[in-house]
Amino acid sequence: MKKLYWILITVLILVIGVAVFRPGGEDSWIKDDKGVWVKHGVPAETPDYVLEQQEIIECALQLYQQVKNQEIDFVSQCLGTCEDYAVDVVHVPRR
């Protein structure tokens, strides 16, 4: 009977250990359907690739706002660049 008791305790400890320390749990970064990294849970750290993408998105939004403030009618044009990326305005559906 004591042997069964110790086996059950060992299995219970293993199950709790796997549940708590499993890699890729709730607190991580995932890509949404547009390819943007978003928080999943409360990650302890923000990876460099996520920070880089967030900076590029912020830069693109600033470029858009600058052109929009000039009251230019958007057709389909390049607004500028952010790091190595071109920021374009494209209408859907294309004409």
SERO-4910 file (N, C-alpha, C, O; in steps of 0.05 Angstrom, whole numbers):
BEGIN
 pado doro    nc1    nc2    nc3   cac1   cac2   cac3    cc1    cc2    cc3    oc1    oc2    oc3
  Met    A     16    -24      0      0      0      0     17     25      0     11     45    -14
  Lys    A     39     25     16     57     48     17     70     53    -10     75     76    -18
  Lys    A     76     31    -25     89     34    -51     70     48    -70     79     65    -85
  Leu    A     45     41    -71     25     53    -88     22     83    -81     19    100    -98
  Tyr    A     22     89    -55     21    116    -45     44    133    -57     39    155    -67
  Trp    A     68    123    -55     91    137    -65     91    140    -96    100    160   -107
  Ile    A     81    120   -109     78    122   -139     59    144   -146     64    160   -164
  Leu    A     36    145   -133     16    166   -138     27    194   -133     22    212   -148
  Ile    A     42    197   -111     54    223   -105     75    231   -126     76    254   -134
  Thr    A     91    212   -135    111    217   -155     98    225   -182    107    244   -195
  Val    A     77    211   -189     63    218   -214     50    246   -212     51    262   -231
  Leu    A     38    252   -189     26    278   -185     47    301   -186     42    321   -198
  Ile    A     70    297   -175     92    317   -176    101    320   -204    106    343   -213
  Leu    A    104    298   -219    112    300   -247     92    316   -264     99    332   -281
  Val    A     66    310   -260     45    324   -275     45    354   -269     43    370   -287
  Ile    A     48    361   -244     49    389   -236     74    402   -247     72    425   -257
  Gly    A     96    389   -246    121    400   -257    119    405   -287    129    426   -296
  Val    A    108    387   -302    105    390   -331     85    413   -337     90    429   -355
  Ala    A     64    415   -321     44    437   -326     56    464   -320     49    484   -333
  Val    A     73    466   -300     84    492   -292    108    500   -309    111    523   -316
  Phe    A    125    481   -315    150    488   -329    151    481   -358    173    479   -370
  Arg    A    129    476   -371    129    469   -399    137    493   -416    129    515   -410
  Pro    A    153    488   -437    161    510   -454    139    519   -472    121    503   -479
  Gly    A    139    545   -480    119    555   -499     91    556   -487     72    551   -501
  Gly    A     89    562   -462     63    563   -449     47    587   -456     49    598   -478
  Glu    A     30    596   -438     12    618   -443     26    644   -447     17    661   -463
  Asp    A     48    648   -434     62    674   -435     83    674   -457    106    668   -452
  Ser    A     75    682   -481     93    682   -504     84    703   -524     65    718   -518
  Trp    A     97    704   -547     89    722   -569     80    705   -592     93    686   -599
  Ile    A     58    712   -604     47    698   -627     41    718   -650     37    742   -644
  Lys    A     41    708   -674     33    725   -697      3    724   -702     -9    702   -701
  Asp    A     -9    747   -707    -37    747   -714    -40    741   -744    -20    735   -757
  Asp    A    -64    743   -754    -69    736   -782    -56    756   -802    -55    750   -826
  Lys    A    -47    779   -792    -34    798   -810     -3    796   -807     11    811   -821
  Gly    A      6    778   -790     35    775   -787     48    793   -766     72    795   -765
  Val    A     31    806   -750     41    824   -729     44    808   -703     26    793   -695
  Trp    A     67    812   -690     71    798   -664     54    811   -643     54    836   -640
  Val    A     39    795   -628     22    805   -606     27    788   -581     36    765   -583
  Lys    A     22    800   -558     26    785   -533      5    763   -530    -18    767   -537
  His    A     14    741   -519     -4    719   -512      1    714   -483     20    700   -476
  Gly    A    -16    725   -466    -11    723   -437      5    747   -429      2    769   -439
  Val    A     24    743   -410     41    764   -400     70    755   -402     81    745   -382
  Pro    A     82    757   -426    110    748   -429    129    764   -411    126    788   -406
  Ala    A    149    750   -401    169    763   -383    187    781   -399    197    801   -388
  Glu    A    193    774   -424    212    790   -440    199    795   -468    181    781   -477
  Thr    A    209    816   -481    201    822   -508    225    817   -526    246    831   -524
  Pro    A    224    797   -544    247    790   -561    254    814   -580    237    831   -585
  Asp    A    278    814   -589    288    835   -607    272    837   -632    266    859   -642
  Tyr    A    264    814   -644    249    815   -669    221    827   -665    211    839   -684
  Val    A    210    825   -641    184    838   -636    188    868   -633    173    884   -644
  Leu    A    209    876   -619    215    905   -616    220    918   -643    211    940   -648
  Glu    A    235    904   -660    241    915   -686    216    919   -703    212    940   -715
  Gln    A    198    899   -702    173    901   -717    156    924   -706    144    939   -721
  Gln    A    155    927   -679    139    948   -667    150    976   -675    135    995   -680
  Glu    A    176    979   -676    189   1004   -685    182   1011   -714    176   1034   -720
  Ile    A    183    991   -731    177    995   -759    147   1003   -763    141   1020   -779
  Ile    A    130    990   -749    101    996   -750     97   1025   -741     82   1040   -753
  Glu    A    109   1032   -719    106   1060   -708    117   1080   -728    104   1101   -732
  Cys    A    139   1074   -741    151   1092   -761    131   1095   -785    127   1117   -795
  Ala    A    120   1073   -794    101   1073   -816     76   1090   -809     66   1105   -826
  Leu    A     66   1087   -785     43   1103   -776     49   1133   -775     33   1149   -782
  Gln    A     74   1139   -767     82   1167   -766     84   1179   -795     76   1201   -799
  Leu    A     95   1163   -813     97   1172   -841     69   1177   -852     64   1197   -866
  Tyr    A     51   1159   -847     23   1162   -856     11   1187   -845     -2   1202   -860
  Gln    A     14   1192   -819      2   1215   -806     14   1241   -817     -1   1260   -821
  Gln    A     40   1241   -823     52   1265   -835     40   1272   -862     33   1295   -868
  Val    A     36   1252   -879     25   1256   -906     -5   1263   -903    -15   1281   -918
  Lys    A    -19   1251   -885    -47   1256   -881    -51   1285   -872    -70   1298   -880
  Asn    A    -33   1295   -855    -35   1323   -845    -31   1343   -867    -39   1366   -864
  Gln    A    -18   1335   -889    -13   1353   -911    -38   1354   -930    -38   1367   -950
  Glu    A    -59   1340   -922    -84   1339   -937    -81   1330   -966    -93   1342   -984
  Ile    A    -64   1311   -970    -59   1299   -996    -79   1277  -1001    -84   1261   -983
  Asp    A    -91   1276  -1025   -109   1255  -1032    -93   1230  -1039    -78   1230  -1058
  Phe    A    -97   1209  -1023    -82   1185  -1028    -93   1171  -1052   -117   1167  -1056
  Val    A    -74   1163  -1070    -81   1148  -1093    -69   1120  -1090    -82   1101  -1081
  Ser    A    -44   1118  -1096    -29   1094  -1091      0   1103  -1093     11   1106  -1115
  Gln    A     12   1109  -1070     38   1121  -1071     56   1111  -1048     47   1099  -1029
  Cys    A     82   1116  -1052    101   1110  -1031    103   1133  -1012    107   1156  -1020
  Leu    A    100   1127   -986    102   1148   -966    131   1153   -957    137   1175   -947
  Gly    A    148   1133   -960    175   1135   -951    186   1108   -943    174   1087   -950
  Thr    A    207   1108   -927    218   1082   -918    222   1083   -888    226   1104   -876
  Cys    A    220   1059   -877    226   1054   -849    246   1031   -848    239   1009   -854
  Glu    A    270   1038   -840    293   1019   -841    295   1009   -869    300   1025   -887
  Asp    A    292    983   -874    295    972   -901    268    967   -915    267    953   -935
  Tyr    A    247    978   -904    220    973   -915    208    998   -928    211   1020   -917
  Ala    A    195    995   -951    181   1016   -964    153   1017   -952    140    996   -948
  Val    A    143   1041   -947    116   1045   -936     98   1056   -959    102   1079   -967
  Asp    A     80   1040   -968     63   1047   -991     33   1048   -982     25   1034   -963
  Val    A     18   1064   -996    -11   1065   -993    -22   1050  -1018    -16   1058  -1040
  Val    A    -37   1029  -1013    -48   1014  -1035    -78   1010  -1030    -87   1003  -1008
  His    A    -94   1016  -1051   -123   1012  -1049   -131    984  -1056   -119    972  -1073
  Val    A   -151    974  -1043   -162    948  -1049   -191    952  -1056   -205    965  -1040
  Pro    A   -201    944  -1078   -186    929  -1099   -169    948  -1116   -176    972  -1119
  Arg    A   -148    937  -1126   -130    953  -1143   -144    960  -1169   -161    945  -1179
  Arg    A   -137    983  -1180   -149    992  -1205   -127    991  -1226   -133    998  -1249
***
